[in-house]
Amino acid sequence: MASGDSTSRLIIIKAQFISAN
């Protein structure tokens, strides 16, 4: 598991969640 990939996913998901709101 690449920690960098996990961080990127969290950032993308958080960004999408903010955009949805």
C-alpha positions, 0 to 999 in steps of 0.5 A, a space after each residue: 500500500 503506497 501511503 502517497 496514493 492513499 493521501 492523494 485519494 483522501 485529498 481528492 475525495 475531500 475536494 469532491 465532497 467540498 465541491 458537492 457541498 
